[in-house]
Amino acid sequence: MATKEQIQDLINQIGNETRPGQNTATRIATVLNDINWSDTLFYANLSSFPVTGEIEKIYIDESTNLMYIWNANTSQYVPIGGSSDSGSTAGAEVISLTYSQLSTLVSGNTLVPGQKYLINDYQTAHVIPNTSDINTGPIEPLLVTASSTNTLEPIAYSTLFPQDIIYYNIESDQNMVSGSTKGYIYRRIDTIKNNDIGFDYRNVKFRRWQIDVTTSDLTGSGNTYSRGAVVLQTGTNDIYLKLDNTPSVPFTTTASWMLFPWSNLDYVSPTDIDWTLVRYTIPVSTNYMDYFIFSTEPTTNGVQCNYDSIYGNKIKGIYDGSDIISSSNTVFFGNSFYSNIIGYNFNYNTIGDNFQANTIGNNFQANTIGDSFNNNTIGDNFGSNTTKLASTINDIKYGIGTIVSNSNIIGYNFNYNTIGNNFQANTIRDNFQLNNIETNFGGMDFASSTYVYQLYQKYLFTNSANGHYLRYYDSGNTLQIVQATL
């Protein structure tokens, strides 16, 4: 938490600078991020504020949606981001204008350093990944500050979400955000929920197509299905994947059938063609829905979540010149996503409920993950590489996955695992837990294994002859070493 001294020191700096620079804006963001935002207070206007404020609280003027902090030295409310003369209001300091007008000031070198401008018609706009369609968000006025005659400080504030710290670029760089027309937001921090996301997650949308399996069977034993078959259980929306070539076995035979993570007719496919997952091809219709990164369910009723249990997450953006929207193409369905730290290139993922307390490296890509993916530590390049979508997909629901070269089939309840880099092309059934796995561990079939599913710590490693083994301590505290897939 920010101390009173840190806050007062920041207030003094703001008050002493006639032209606050970028360093001031950075310090504002740092201190704001440490303030207890549960103590944020809202008032109809500035004149309604208490005569004497408190230094560790944030005051919101609802008539302008601007934020203030209390300066104990001068007994004044100070608008965040600049100084205020005694008796003046923030509204008098702000110049309201359109994006086009602001761009003209920038190009003409006629910004006033330190001046605050309200972009009164800002809207996020972007090409929806895997389409040529443009998504345009609602008007969200942004408060920005000039750092020179032709540049803006990177930090902006929203009148709709005053608790957010926004990183904004006025240039409509099509390499960074294809389809942008009024600049773009490249990082957004909700200081109340402590979600730090590397794009404008409140307005960006991603497309998911409807899966449409038509081959059906009542029990699974009504035909001689080969490995790779995708079958809908008659009278339900349950989809089963055939794991082997054993003939005429019912869906209840878990050694031969795996329940697919999503139901038939769900809108979960990140591609508009049949979803090819190595040996499995999931039929996809032309029907689609567009979702926010945090949405309620993969149906036509799916809407943006209320964020009750979505907090404490950090998803890095990518700033190497790549399109930050395509590099963030992920949808979470549910309302329990918290305490996750995730690297860059977190994209082409579709994820269900209860995704919690995971630490994930870079390039976690093309996964569809359902409920109960918890307390895992995962290195870089989990499951897929950066090639074409159709050849780089994992599927995880209630822990669970599908397949592809360089991808994994993973069962329910994938929990409490520590996994090194390049964990790829593995087959895993339900309750894969408490495993510590070295780097470059791939191509393993754990479908018939025993040890990796036990409720004690195991360590999977590769020996000098490139053999894959598992070690653990038995009930007598004796070290045991077995083949990894036993």
Stockholm file with secondary structure:
# STOCKHOLM 1.0

chainA/1-486         MATKEQIQDLINQIGNETRPGQNTATRIATVLNDINWSDTLFYANLSSFPVTGEIEKIYIDESTNLMYIWNANTSQYVPIGGSSDSGSTAGAEVISLTYSQLSTLVSGNTLVPGQKYLINDYQTAHVIPNTSDINTGPIEPLLVTASSTNTLEPIAYSTLFPQDIIYYNIESDQNMVSGSTKGYIYRRIDTIKNNDIGFDYRNVKFRRWQIDVTTSDLTGSGNTYSRGAVVLQTGTNDIYLKLDNTPSVPFTTTASWMLFPWSNLDYVSPTDIDWTLVRYTIPVSTNYMDYFIFSTEPTTNGVQCNYDSIYGNKIKGIYDGSDIISSSNTVFFGNSFYSNIIGYNFNYNTIGDNFQANTIGNNFQANTIGDSFNNNTIGDNFGSNTTKLASTINDIKYGIGTIVSNSNIIGYNFNYNTIGNNFQANTIRDNFQLNNIETNFGGMDFASSTYVYQLYQKYLFTNSANGHYLRYYDSGNTLQIVQATL
#=GR chainA/1-486 SS CCCHHHHHHHHHHHHHCSSCCHHHHHHHHHHHHHSCGGGCEEESSGGGSCSSCCTTCCEEETTTTEEEEEETTTTEEEETTSCCCTTCCHHHHEEEECHHHHHHHHHTTCCCTTCEEEETTCCCEEECTTSSCEEECCCCCEEEEBSSSSCBCSEEEESSCTTEEEEEESSCCTTTSTTCSSCEEEEEEETTTTEEESSCTTTCCEEEEEECCCCEESSSCSSCCCTTCEEEETTSCCEEEECSCCSSCCTTCTTTEEECSSCTTCEEESSSSCEEETTEEECEEEEEEEECSEESCSSTTCCBCCCTTEESCEECCCCSSSCTTGGGCEEEESSCEESCEECSCCBSEEECSCEESCEECSCCBSEEECSCEESCEECSSCSCCSSCGGGSCEEESSSCCCCCTTCCBCCSCEESCEECSCCCSCBCCSCCBSEEECSSCCSCBCTTCSGGGSSSCEEEEECTTSCEEEEEECTTSCEEEEETTC
#=GC SS_cons         CCCHHHHHHHHHHHHHCSSCCHHHHHHHHHHHHHSCGGGCEEESSGGGSCSSCCTTCCEEETTTTEEEEEETTTTEEEETTSCCCTTCCHHHHEEEECHHHHHHHHHTTCCCTTCEEEETTCCCEEECTTSSCEEECCCCCEEEEBSSSSCBCSEEEESSCTTEEEEEESSCCTTTSTTCSSCEEEEEEETTTTEEESSCTTTCCEEEEEECCCCEESSSCSSCCCTTCEEEETTSCCEEEECSCCSSCCTTCTTTEEECSSCTTCEEESSSSCEEETTEEECEEEEEEEECSEESCSSTTCCBCCCTTEESCEECCCCSSSCTTGGGCEEEESSCEESCEECSCCBSEEECSCEESCEECSCCBSEEECSCEESCEECSSCSCCSSCGGGSCEEESSSCCCCCTTCCBCCSCEESCEECSCCCSCBCCSCCBSEEECSSCCSCBCTTCSGGGSSSCEEEEECTTSCEEEEEECTTSCEEEEETTC
//
